[in-house]
């Protein structure tokens, strides 16, 4: 998919993570066709660094999706002390993956939470 992150220096790895975080935020706000300059600006890097780490938009979109899925799986497989009930695990997974990935589900999720008396 993208470069092997285990071979990156610590500072390069941090920049890469900043890019993925910024891209996730920008994609949620503006969609996957958002300008790469905005992603670079939010990550606090230059556009050349963005393209060096992610030469094409599709590699960045893939990495953002993979990162979200990895966090979701990590939440789902967490020890019970961290997420004590199946409902809490489902909510954690939803927050990490489904809600950011599928805005159309948000109204349904809000109604479900409201029906349960949750904020």
Residue pairs with C-beta under 8 A, 6 or more apart in sequence:
1 59
1 62
1 63
1 66
2 53
2 54
2 59
2 62
2 63
3 53
5 13
5 16
8 16
12 53
15 43
15 45
15 49
15 53
16 53
18 43
18 44
18 45
19 39
19 40
19 43
19 45
19 49
19 50
19 53
19 54
19 60
20 60
20 63
20 64
20 67
21 43
22 39
22 40
22 42
22 43
23 39
23 43
23 60
23 61
23 63
23 64
24 64
24 67
24 68
24 100
25 42
26 34
26 38
26 39
26 42
27 34
27 61
27 64
28 100
28 103
30 38
32 57
32 61
33 57
36 47
36 50
36 51
36 57
37 47
39 50
39 60
40 46
40 47
40 49
40 50
43 50
50 60
54 60
54 63
65 101
68 96
68 97
68 100
68 101
69 97
71 96
71 97
72 92
72 93
72 96
72 97
72 98
75 83
75 89
75 92
75 93
75 96
76 89
76 92
76 93
78 89
78 92
83 89
83 92
94 109
98 105
99 105
99 106
99 109
113 119
